[in-house]
Amino acid sequence: MESGSRTPAPKLPVAQVLPMLGLAHLDRPFDYLVDAEQDADAVPGARLRVRFSGRLVDAFLLSRHGTSEHDGKLGWIDRVVSPEPVLAPEVATLCRAVADRYAGTMSDVVRLAVPPRHARTEKEDPSSADPAPFLDPCPELPDWADYRGGHAFATAVAEGRAPRAAWQAAPGENWPLRLAEMIGHAVASGRGVIAVVPDQRDLDRLELACAPLGDRCVTLAAGLGPTARYRRWLAALRGTARVVLGTRSAVFAPVHDLGLVIVWDDGDPSLDEPRAPYPHPREVAVLRSHQQQCGLLLGGYGRTTEAQALVAAGWAHGITADRAAVRRRGPRVQGIADENRAIGNDPLVRLARVPEFAFRLARTSLDAGQPVLISVPRRGYLPSLACAKCRTHARCRSCHGPLAMAEDRVVACRWCGRVDPAPRCAACGSTEIRARSIGAARTAEELGRAFRGVPVVTSDGSRLVDSVSDEARLVVATPGAEPVVAATGDGAVSGYGTVIAVDTWAHLDREDLRADEDAARHWFAIAALARPAADGGNVVLLADNDLPPVQALVRWDPVTFAEEQLSQRAELGFPPAVTMASVDGTPAAIRQFLDLLELPEDTGVLGPVPLPRGVRAPAGELGAGEEVERVLLRVDRRHGRALAGALGRAQARRAGAHDGGPLRVQVDPPTIG
């Protein structure tokens, strides 16, 4: 077994190696020889360089063995890049399961799980000594008393069991503080914790609430530089950090003695992974909870149908507030009844697009020194335009993208940025345009005229405001950018006096399976920012009272709403009642793929049809003007793994045959039209 001057390691000379190839037909470990000089450094989880098909590629060492089942001659590991075992065994097992679940390759999942190496940081003091014992600052969890099952869940985690639950936060709940209490309870019992949140604002709030944990807690987010991110990730790997807070990829963090995984607001679109194989942190957390027998907590003001499916199956249980607590803490919520549709005679009220009764509620809150929140669906000034004569969407003459008007009244394309000084309708030739929707900037301008003398604050993706003081002011915000009202510090109740959601049709009129669910999730979140009804808190949704999402909010009953949504999905054959996969690509690529696909029995095939508007085409070179299509495959949930396996095998055959054409395969895609 010698090759030149290289001698195999005296013990376990065969290494199973995962080359980072990203090719479906090569998605498996390969055997390589470890030489004697590499013996000490070639540990499971180490980064390697190996020669594959004549070129050097990155790789990870999965395990060491005494012999190989391969009959041919084995190649040598070229070099051990680092002896740091960065791909922990439990994380490697998780990556394999995620790849199988999403019909992807393990190497693509490992790229999501393990950050790039930073050599200087890796060479810093690797001490893994645990800090001093941590005393639970809130052992009785008194603020969890309003939630049925909350104490039992915390006790089960502390005792080393694996409870799974969907937690619905009550109105006005300080969710970062409640999660910090649950995290502290787990850490005090010697368990590790991972908490995943949608974005940096949520992460900052949770990090502040977890400050008492000190160095036991680290945060991982895309905004960190490579040095800081890798240093914190190594702290978890080496055991000095017992808690990892972060965004999407933090769910893979190598936390020691993992006792609890938390995913907050699992329906937020920010948690949708844009990189193949597109795993959702909620589903990764479910797999990890099952594999490592650790607790799982899915939290939010609303409840997704996916979380409800876990509860309905008996795999998880619900943690919900008592009705008495909901009534005590919740604001008064109302939609638009027939008698409240009138805008009124005041021209400024008419300009602000707010019914007279809602205008009066806002004025009452401002007169009482309370802030008022106006939620608008889009940022910008006039983000969507149409022909004033025939109502055809206004499109760019260069790229056919949507036209929008900025605050300086300049009309330009939202896609290519081309300014159109004289828009002309392609359908009827008219030069007159009208707004299809009003953005945050235009809304703030209109409300400033209607509420003269009141400060107006705008918060959107380009101008994010984290918090506002508890005093009279108008806050205009887009979804996910709503500031919280800072507590006064004297124990007084804080929050918005009135919350008004305008242009609700933008949430409800989307041709999307999740339109109602997303609307309800957003409305529960903004309603939670309002004061209790006893302290003057009001929430107004400018939508019909009889709509299911509005009724769910009026009753503050996200669980029943989720149950109804799940029942409808089951009746119609939509996720999560079934497993569905989408295949997007050129017509030729889809035909080739379907020919290679051996589908499980009773698999339904829908399409191919043109890719839904607003869905990004798969990466790759497309011919000029070439059509992109989508085919949907659905199967009973019990056979979901069989469908994922079939998709993976078809991709392997396609890659092995070098069939060209860009193609994207997603299992349970976030958007199916």
C-alpha positions in Angstrom: 0.0 0.0 0.0 3.0 2.2 -0.2 3.3 4.9 -2.8 6.7 6.4 -3.2 7.9 7.7 0.2 4.3 7.8 1.7 3.5 5.2 4.3 -0.1 4.5 5.5 -1.0 5.5 9.0 -0.4 2.6 11.4 -4.0 2.6 12.6 -7.2 3.2 10.6 -5.4 4.2 7.4 -8.6 4.6 5.3 -10.5 7.8 5.5 -14.1 8.3 4.2 -14.0 11.7 2.6 -16.8 14.0 1.3 -15.4 16.0 -1.7 -17.2 19.4 -2.0 -18.3 18.8 -5.6 -21.9 19.8 -5.6 -22.7 17.2 -8.3 -25.7 15.0 -7.7 -24.1 11.8 -9.3 -21.1 12.2 -7.0 -22.9 12.9 -3.8 -21.3 10.2 -1.6 -18.2 9.6 0.4 -15.0 8.3 -1.2 -12.2 6.4 0.4 -8.7 7.8 0.6 -5.5 6.8 2.3 -4.1 8.7 5.3 -0.3 8.7 5.5 1.6 8.4 8.7 2.5 12.1 8.8 -1.1 13.1 8.6 -2.3 10.6 11.2 -2.6 13.0 14.1 -4.3 15.8 12.2 -6.7 13.7 10.0 -9.5 13.6 12.5 -13.2 13.2 11.6 -14.6 16.6 10.7 -11.2 18.0 9.5 -10.9 20.1 6.3 -8.9 18.4 3.6 -7.6 18.8 0.1 -7.9 15.7 -2.1 -7.2 15.0 -5.7 -10.4 14.1 -7.6 -10.4 13.4 -11.4 -7.0 15.0 -11.7 -7.8 18.3 -9.8 -7.4 19.4 -6.2 -10.8 20.0 -4.4 -11.9 20.9 -0.9 -13.2 18.0 1.2 -14.1 17.0 4.7 -13.0 13.8 6.5 -16.1 12.0 7.7 -14.6 8.9 9.4 -11.5 6.6 9.7 -11.5 2.9 9.1 -9.1 0.0 9.0 -10.0 -1.3 5.6 -11.8 -0.2 2.4 -14.6 -1.9 0.5 -13.2 -0.4 -2.7 -11.4 -3.0 -4.8 -9.2 -0.6 -6.8 -6.2 1.5 -5.8 -6.9 4.3 -3.3 -5.6 7.8 -3.7 -3.8 9.7 -0.9 -5.2 12.7 1.0 -3.2 15.5 -0.5 -3.1 17.5 2.7 -4.9 18.2 5.9 -5.9 21.9 5.7 -6.7 22.1 9.4 -7.0 19.5 12.3 -10.0 21.5 13.7 -13.0 19.0 13.6 -15.3 21.7 12.1 -17.8 19.2 10.7 -19.0 17.6 13.9 -20.5 14.1 13.6 -24.0 15.1 14.6 -23.9 18.0 12.1 -22.7 15.7 9.3 -25.6 13.4 10.1 -28.0 16.3 10.0 -26.6 17.6 6.7 -27.1 14.2 5.1 -30.7 14.1 6.4 -31.4 17.6 5.1 -29.9 16.8 1.7 -32.2 13.7 1.4 -35.2 15.6 2.6 -34.8 18.4 0.0 -33.4 16.2 -2.9 -30.1 18.0 -2.8 -26.4 17.2 -2.3 -24.8 16.9 1.1 -21.9 19.2 0.0 -24.4 22.0 -0.7 -25.8 21.6 2.8 -22.4 21.5 4.4 -21.6 24.8 2.7 -24.6 26.3 4.6 -23.7 24.6 7.8 -19.9 25.3 8.1 -18.6 28.8 7.5 -15.4 29.5 5.5 -12.2 29.0 7.4 -10.3 32.0 8.9 -6.9 30.6 9.6 -5.6 33.3 12.1 -8.8 33.0 14.1 -8.6 29.2 14.2 -5.1 29.4 15.7 -6.3 31.5 18.7 -6.4 29.9 22.1 -8.6 26.9 21.7 -9.4 26.5 25.4 -12.8 24.9 25.9 -13.1 25.2 29.6 -16.6 25.8 30.7 -17.3 29.1 32.5 -18.5 29.2 36.1 -21.9 27.5 36.8 -24.8 29.5 35.6 -27.7 30.2 38.1 -31.1 30.5 36.5 -32.1 34.2 37.1 -35.8 33.2 36.7 -36.2 29.7 37.9 -40.0 29.8 38.5 -40.7 31.4 35.1 -43.6 33.5 36.5 -44.3 35.2 33.2 -45.0 31.9 31.6 -47.8 31.3 34.0 -50.3 32.7 31.4 -49.4 29.9 29.0 -50.8 26.4 29.3 -48.0 23.9 29.1 -45.2 26.5 29.4 -43.8 25.3 32.7 -44.1 21.7 31.7 -42.1 22.3 28.6 -39.3 24.1 30.4 -39.2 21.3 33.0 -38.9 18.7 30.4 -36.0 20.5 28.7 -34.2 20.9 32.0 -34.6 17.2 32.8 -33.0 16.2 29.5 -36.1 15.1 27.7 -37.1 16.2 24.1 -40.5 18.1 24.3 -41.7 19.7 21.1 -44.2 22.6 21.1 -45.7 25.5 19.1 -45.9 28.6 21.2 -48.4 31.4 20.5 -47.3 34.6 22.1 -50.1 36.6 23.8 -50.9 40.2 22.7 -48.3 42.6 23.8 -45.9 39.9 24.8 -42.2 40.8 25.1 -41.2 37.7 23.2 -37.4 38.3 23.4 -37.6 38.3 27.2 -39.8 35.2 27.3 -37.4 33.3 25.1 -34.4 34.5 27.1 -36.0 33.1 30.2 -36.6 29.8 28.5 -33.0 29.8 27.2 -31.6 30.7 30.7 -33.6 27.8 32.2 -32.1 25.3 29.8 -28.5 26.6 30.2 -28.8 26.5 34.0 -29.5 22.7 33.7 -26.4 22.3 31.6 -28.0 22.1 28.2 -27.1 24.0 25.0 -29.5 26.1 23.0 -29.9 27.3 19.4 -32.4 30.2 18.7 -33.1 31.2 15.1 -34.9 34.5 14.2 -35.8 36.0 10.8 -33.6 39.1 10.7 -31.0 41.3 12.3 -33.6 43.5 14.2 -35.1 40.4 15.9 -31.6 39.1 16.6 -30.5 42.4 18.2 -33.6 42.3 20.5 -33.0 38.7 21.5 -29.3 39.3 22.1 -30.1 42.2 24.4 -32.5 40.0 26.3 -29.9 37.3 26.7 -27.2 39.7 27.9 -27.1 38.0 31.4 -25.7 34.9 29.8 -22.5 36.7 29.0 -19.9 34.8 27.0 -22.0 31.7 27.1 -24.1 33.3 24.3 -22.9 34.2 20.8 -24.7 35.5 17.8 -24.3 34.4 14.2 -25.6 36.6 11.3 -24.6 37.5 7.8 -23.8 41.0 8.8 -20.7 39.9 10.8 -17.3 40.0 9.2 -15.6 36.6 8.5 -13.3 36.9 11.5 -16.0 37.7 14.0 -18.4 35.1 12.6 -15.8 32.3 12.5 -14.6 33.2 16.0 -18.1 32.9 17.5 -18.8 29.7 15.5 -15.6 28.2 16.9 -16.7 29.2 20.4 -19.8 27.0 19.9 -17.7 24.2 18.4 -15.2 24.2 21.2 -17.9 24.3 23.9 -17.1 27.8 25.4 -20.5 29.1 24.1 -23.6 27.1 25.1 -26.1 29.3 23.3 -26.1 30.4 19.6 -28.5 33.0 18.5 -28.7 33.7 14.8 -30.5 33.8 11.4 -31.2 31.0 9.0 -27.9 29.0 8.9 -27.5 29.2 12.7 -29.8 26.2 13.0 -26.8 24.0 12.0 -24.5 25.4 14.7 -22.3 22.8 16.5 -23.6 23.4 20.0 -22.5 20.9 22.7 -25.2 18.9 24.5 -27.9 20.5 22.6 -31.1 20.6 24.6 -33.4 23.1 22.8 -33.8 24.5 19.3 -36.0 27.6 19.0 -37.4 29.1 15.7 -39.2 32.4 16.2 -41.8 33.4 13.6 -41.2 30.5 11.3 -43.6 31.9 8.7 -41.5 35.0 8.0 -40.2 35.0 4.3 -36.8 36.0 5.5 -36.3 32.4 6.7 -36.7 31.1 3.1 -33.2 29.9 2.1 -32.3 31.2 -1.3 -29.4 28.7 -1.8 -29.8 25.1 -2.9 -31.2 22.8 -1.7 -33.4 25.6 -0.1 -33.9 24.0 3.4 -36.2 25.9 5.7 -34.8 26.3 9.3 -38.1 25.0 10.7 -37.7 21.7 8.9 -34.0 21.5 9.8 -34.9 22.1 13.4 -37.5 19.3 13.2 -34.9 16.9 11.8 -32.4 17.9 14.4 -34.8 17.5 17.3 -35.6 14.0 16.1 -32.0 13.0 15.5 -30.4 14.5 18.6 -33.5 14.0 20.9 -33.6 17.7 21.9 -36.5 20.0 22.6 -38.0 22.1 19.8 -40.0 25.4 20.3 -41.7 27.1 17.3 -42.9 30.5 18.4 -44.8 33.4 17.0 -47.9 35.6 17.4 -49.5 33.5 14.7 -49.2 29.9 13.8 -48.2 28.5 10.4 -50.0 25.5 8.8 -46.7 23.6 9.0 -46.5 24.1 12.8 -50.2 23.2 13.1 -49.5 20.0 11.0 -47.0 18.9 13.7 -49.4 19.6 16.4 -52.3 17.8 14.6 -50.0 14.8 14.1 -49.3 14.6 17.8 -45.6 15.1 17.2 -45.7 18.5 19.0 -48.2 20.2 21.4 -49.5 23.7 21.7 -48.4 26.3 24.3 -51.2 28.9 24.3 -52.3 31.7 26.6 -55.5 31.4 28.6 -58.5 33.2 27.1 -58.7 35.4 30.2 -55.1 36.5 29.7 -55.7 37.2 26.0 -58.7 39.4 26.8 -56.8 41.2 29.5 -53.8 41.9 27.4 -55.3 42.3 23.9 -56.3 45.5 22.1 -59.8 46.0 20.6 -59.6 44.8 17.0 -62.1 45.6 14.2 -62.3 45.4 10.5 -64.6 47.5 8.3 -68.3 47.0 8.8 -70.8 48.5 6.3 -71.6 51.4 8.5 -67.8 52.3 8.8 -66.9 52.4 5.1 -67.6 56.1 4.7 -64.5 58.3 4.3 -66.2 61.4 5.5 -66.5 64.9 4.2 -63.1 66.2 5.4 -60.9 66.3 2.2 -57.8 65.6 4.3 -59.3 62.5 5.7 -60.3 61.4 2.2 -56.7 62.0 1.0 -55.3 59.8 3.8 -57.4 56.8 2.6 -58.6 56.2 6.2 -62.3 55.8 7.1 -63.7 58.5 9.4 -64.1 56.2 12.4 -60.4 55.1 12.2 -59.4 58.7 11.8 -61.2 59.5 15.0 -59.5 56.7 16.9 -56.1 57.9 15.7 -56.9 61.4 16.7 -58.0 60.3 20.2 -54.7 58.3 20.7 -52.6 61.3 19.6 -54.5 63.7 21.9 -53.8 61.3 24.7 -50.1 61.4 24.0 -49.9 57.9 22.4 -48.2 57.0 19.2 -50.2 55.7 16.2 -48.9 53.1 13.7 -50.0 53.0 10.1 -49.0 49.8 8.4 -48.6 50.0 4.6 -47.8 47.0 2.4 -45.0 48.7 0.2 -42.3 51.2 0.6 -41.6 54.0 -1.9 -44.0 56.8 -3.1 -46.2 55.3 -5.8 -44.6 51.8 -6.2 -47.2 50.6 -8.8 -48.7 52.5 -11.7 -51.4 51.8 -14.3 -53.1 53.5 -17.2 -55.7 55.9 -16.0 -58.0 55.0 -19.0 -57.8 51.2 -19.4 -56.1 50.2 -16.1 -53.4 48.2 -17.8 -50.2 48.0 -15.7 -47.6 50.6 -16.7 -44.6 48.8 -18.1 -41.1 49.9 -19.0 -40.5 50.2 -22.8 -37.0 48.8 -22.4 -37.3 45.7 -20.2 -41.1 45.5 -19.6 -40.6 45.9 -15.8 -43.2 47.7 -13.6 -43.0 51.5 -13.6 -43.1 53.4 -10.3 -43.1 57.1 -9.3 -40.5 58.4 -6.8 -41.0 61.3 -4.3 -39.6 63.7 -6.9 -42.4 62.7 -9.3 -40.0 61.0 -11.6 -41.3 57.8 -13.3 -38.8 55.0 -13.6 -38.6 51.3 -14.0 -38.3 49.2 -10.8 -36.2 46.6 -12.6 -33.7 48.4 -14.8 -34.0 52.0 -13.4 -34.7 53.6 -16.8 -36.5 56.9 -16.5 -39.6 57.3 -18.6 -40.4 61.0 -18.9 -43.6 60.4 -21.0 -45.2 57.0 -20.2 -47.6 55.8 -22.8 -50.0 52.8 -22.4 -49.0 50.0 -24.7 -52.7 48.9 -24.9 -54.6 52.1 -25.6 -52.0 54.7 -26.2 -53.1 56.9 -23.3 -50.5 59.1 -21.6 -52.4 59.4 -18.3 -51.3 57.3 -15.4 -52.8 56.5 -12.0 -51.5 54.8 -8.8 -52.3 51.1 -8.3 -50.9 51.2 -4.8 -49.6 53.9 -2.4 -46.1 53.5 -0.7 -44.9 54.4 2.7 -43.4 57.8 1.6 -46.7 58.9 -0.1 -48.8 57.7 2.9 -46.6 59.7 5.3 -47.0 62.8 3.2 -50.8 62.4 3.1 -51.1 61.7 6.8 -48.8 64.7 7.6 -51.4 66.9 5.9 -54.3 65.2 7.7 -52.7 65.4 11.2 -51.0 68.8 11.1 -48.5 69.5 13.8 -47.9 65.8 14.6 -44.4 64.4 14.0 -44.4 61.7 11.3 -41.8 58.8 11.3 -41.3 56.5 8.3 -39.7 53.1 8.7 -39.1 50.8 5.7 -36.4 48.8 4.1 -34.3 51.8 3.2 -34.9 53.8 6.5 -35.3 51.3 9.3 -36.3 52.7 12.7 -35.9 50.2 15.6 -38.0 52.0 18.3 -39.9 55.2 18.9 -40.6 57.0 22.2 -44.0 56.6 23.9 -45.4 60.0 22.9 -47.8 61.4 20.3 -46.4 60.7 16.8 -47.5 59.0 13.6 -45.4 56.0 12.5 -45.8 54.8 8.9 -44.1 51.4 8.4 -43.9 48.5 5.9 -44.2 44.9 7.0 -41.3 43.8 9.2 -40.1 47.4 9.7 -42.5 48.4 12.4 -40.7 50.1 15.4 -41.5 48.9 18.9 -42.6 51.5 21.4 -39.8 52.0 24.0 -40.8 51.4 27.6 -40.9 54.5 29.8 -39.0 52.8 32.7 -41.6 53.9 35.3 -43.7 50.7 34.9 -46.4 52.5 32.8 -48.1 50.6 29.9 -46.4 51.4 26.6 -47.4 50.6 23.0 -49.3 52.1 20.2 -52.6 53.7 21.0 -54.0 52.9 17.6 -52.7 50.5 14.8 -54.3 50.9 11.3 -53.5 48.5 8.4 -54.2 50.2 5.1 -54.3 48.8 1.6 -55.0 45.3 3.0 -55.9 44.1 -0.5 -52.2 44.0 -1.3 -51.9 41.1 1.2 -55.1 39.3 0.3 -55.3 39.7 -3.4 -52.0 37.9 -4.2 -52.3 34.7 -6.3 -50.5 32.7 -3.7 -51.5 29.7 -1.5 -50.2 31.5 1.6 -51.9 34.9 1.0 -54.4 34.5 3.9 -51.8 33.0 6.2 -49.2 35.7 5.5 -51.8 38.4 6.0 -52.8 36.9 9.3 -49.2 36.5 10.5 -48.4 40.1 9.7 -51.6 41.5 11.3 -51.1 39.5 14.5 -47.6 40.9 14.7 -48.6 44.5 14.3 -51.6 44.1 16.6 -49.3 42.8 19.3 -47.6 46.2 19.3 -50.8 47.9 20.5 -51.7 48.7 24.1 -54.4 46.6 25.8 -58.0 47.7 25.2 -58.3 48.8 28.8 -55.5 51.3 28.2 -57.0 52.6 25.0 -55.5 50.2 22.5 -57.2 49.8 19.1 -56.4 47.9 15.9 -58.2 48.7 12.7 -57.9 46.5 9.6 -59.2 48.2 6.5 -60.6 44.9 5.3 -64.1 43.3 5.4 -65.0 42.0 8.9 -66.1 38.6 7.5 -62.8 37.7 6.0 -61.2 34.7 7.9 -57.9 36.4 8.7 -59.8 39.4 10.1 -62.1 37.2 12.2 -59.0 35.3 13.5 -57.5 38.6 14.7 -60.8 39.9 16.2 -61.0 36.7 18.3 -57.2 36.6 18.7 -57.3 32.9 17.8 -54.4 32.0 15.6 -54.8 28.3 16.4 -58.3 27.9 15.0 -57.3 29.9 11.9 -54.3 27.5 11.4 -56.5 24.5 11.9 -59.0 25.8 9.2 -56.1 26.6 6.8 -54.7 23.1 7.3 -58.1 21.5 6.8 -58.6 23.5 3.5 -55.1 22.5 2.3 -55.9 18.8 3.0 -59.1 19.0 1.1 -57.5 20.7 -1.9 -54.3 18.6 -1.8 -51.8 21.4 -1.0 -48.8 21.5 1.4 -48.3 20.8 4.2 -51.1 18.2 3.9 -49.1 16.8 1.0 -45.4 16.9 -0.1 -45.1 19.1 -3.2 -42.0 19.7 -5.3 -41.5 22.3 -8.1 -39.2 21.8 -11.1 -38.4 25.1 -12.9 -36.4 25.3 -16.1 -36.6 25.6 -19.9 -39.2 23.4 -21.6 -36.5 21.2 -23.0 -34.8 20.8 -19.6 -38.1 19.9 -17.9 -38.9 17.3 -20.6 -35.5 15.7 -20.2 -35.9 15.7 -16.4 -39.4 14.1 -16.5 -38.1 11.4 -18.8 -35.5 10.5 -16.2 -37.9 10.7 -13.2 -39.3 7.4 -11.7 -42.1 8.8 -9.6 -43.7 7.0 -6.6 -47.2 5.6 -7.2 -50.1 8.0 -6.9 -47.9 11.1 -7.6 -49.8 13.9 -9.2 -48.2 15.9 -12.0 -49.4 19.4 -12.6 -48.1 21.3 -15.6 -45.8 22.3 -17.1 -47.0 25.8 -17.1 -45.2 29.2 -17.5 -43.3 30.2 -14.3 -45.6 32.3 -12.1 -45.0 36.0 -12.2 -42.7 37.3 -9.5 -40.9 33.9 -9.1 -37.2 34.2 -10.0 -36.0 32.0 -12.9 -33.3 29.3 -12.1 -29.7 30.4 -12.3 -27.9 29.7 -15.6 -27.8 31.0 -19.1 -31.1 31.2 -20.8 -31.5 32.0 -24.5 -32.9 35.4 -25.4 -36.6 35.4 -24.9 -36.6 31.7 -23.9 -39.6 30.6 -21.9 -39.2 29.2 -18.4 -41.8 26.7 -17.2 -42.7 25.0 -13.9 -44.1 21.5 -13.2 -45.5 20.6 -9.8 -45.3 17.1 -8.3 -47.4 16.2 -5.3 -47.7 13.1 -3.2 -49.2 12.0 0.1 -47.1 13.2 3.0 -46.3 9.6 4.0 -44.5 9.2 0.7 -42.7 12.5 0.8 -39.3 10.9 1.3 -39.9 8.6 -1.7 -40.6 11.6 -3.9 -37.4 13.4 -2.6 -35.4 10.3 -3.3 -36.8 10.0 -6.8 -36.0 13.6 -7.5 -32.4 13.1 -6.2 -31.8 10.1 -8.4 -33.2 11.9 -11.5 -30.8 14.8 -10.8 -27.9 12.3 -10.5 -28.8 10.7 -13.8 -29.1 14.1 -15.5 -25.8 15.3 -14.1 -24.0 12.0 -15.0 -25.3 12.3 -18.6 -24.2 16.0 -18.7 -27.7 17.1 -19.8 -27.6 20.8 -20.2 -30.0 23.6 -19.4 -30.6 25.3 -16.1 -33.0 23.5 -13.7 -34.2 24.2 -10.2 -35.7 21.5 -8.0 -37.4 22.6 -4.8 -39.2 20.3 -2.3 -42.0 22.2 -0.5 -41.2 25.5 -2.2 -42.3 28.7 -0.4 -44.3 29.9 -3.4 -46.3 27.7 -5.7 -48.7 30.4 -7.1 
